[in-house]
Amino acid sequence: MRSIADENKARQLIKELTCAACGVSLNWFKKGPNQYAEHDKFLGIRVPEIRRIIQFYGDLSFVALEKLLQSEFNEIRFAAL
């Protein structure tokens, strides 16, 4: 039962982070050929916003954190760390 609750919390965190990214410009990332973020994927959420959201998820299990660390998006991996 604990695993299902952890998975749901991880999904909720992803949902909150994704919603925070709505309408955000990604122009400041250097994503062009041969630039530092060429192969990275971003949601566009700034660090203070990520920190505000994750303060309510301090009780995530290692299983849930591992799931978040497998995300393709940098901000979700950052939130897990």
C-alpha positions as CSV (number, residue, x, y, z in Angstrom):
1,M,0.0,0.0,0.0
2,R,2.9,2.4,0.8
3,S,4.2,2.0,-2.7
4,I,0.9,3.1,-4.3
5,A,0.8,6.2,-2.1
6,D,4.4,7.1,-2.9
7,E,3.7,6.7,-6.6
8,N,0.7,8.9,-6.3
9,K,2.8,11.6,-4.5
10,A,5.5,11.4,-7.2
11,R,2.8,11.9,-9.9
12,Q,1.3,14.8,-8.0
13,L,4.7,16.5,-7.8
14,I,5.3,16.0,-11.5
15,K,1.8,17.4,-12.2
16,E,2.5,20.5,-10.0
17,L,5.9,21.1,-11.6
18,T,4.4,20.7,-15.1
19,C,1.6,23.2,-14.3
20,A,4.1,25.7,-13.0
21,A,5.8,25.5,-16.4
22,C,2.7,26.5,-18.3
23,G,3.4,29.6,-20.4
24,V,7.0,29.8,-19.4
25,S,9.5,30.9,-22.1
26,L,12.5,28.6,-22.7
27,N,14.5,31.2,-24.6
28,W,17.3,31.6,-22.0
29,F,18.5,28.0,-22.5
30,K,21.3,27.4,-25.0
31,K,19.6,24.5,-26.8
32,G,21.1,25.0,-30.3
33,P,23.6,22.7,-32.0
34,N,26.9,22.5,-30.0
35,Q,25.5,24.5,-27.1
36,Y,25.5,23.4,-23.5
37,A,21.9,22.3,-23.4
38,E,21.6,20.8,-26.9
39,H,20.3,17.4,-25.7
40,D,18.6,18.5,-22.5
41,K,14.8,18.9,-22.0
42,F,13.5,21.7,-19.8
43,L,10.1,22.6,-18.4
44,G,11.3,26.2,-17.9
45,I,10.6,26.4,-14.2
46,R,12.9,28.7,-12.2
47,V,14.7,27.3,-9.1
48,P,12.7,29.4,-6.5
49,E,9.5,28.0,-7.9
50,I,10.7,24.4,-7.7
51,R,11.8,25.0,-4.1
52,R,8.4,26.4,-3.2
53,I,6.7,23.4,-4.7
54,I,8.9,20.7,-3.2
55,Q,8.7,21.9,0.3
56,F,5.5,19.9,0.6
57,Y,7.0,16.7,-0.6
58,G,9.7,16.1,2.0
59,D,8.3,12.7,2.9
60,L,8.8,11.0,-0.5
61,S,10.2,7.5,-0.3
62,F,13.4,6.5,-2.0
63,V,11.3,4.5,-4.5
64,A,9.3,7.7,-5.5
65,L,12.6,9.7,-5.7
66,E,14.1,7.1,-7.9
67,K,11.1,7.4,-10.2
68,L,11.5,11.2,-10.3
69,L,15.2,10.8,-11.1
70,Q,14.4,8.9,-14.2
71,S,12.5,11.8,-15.7
72,E,13.6,13.3,-19.0
73,F,13.2,16.8,-17.7
74,N,15.9,18.5,-15.7
75,E,13.6,20.3,-13.3
76,I,11.9,17.1,-12.2
77,R,15.3,15.4,-11.6
78,F,16.4,18.6,-9.7
79,A,13.3,18.4,-7.5
80,A,14.1,14.8,-6.6
81,L,17.6,15.8,-5.6
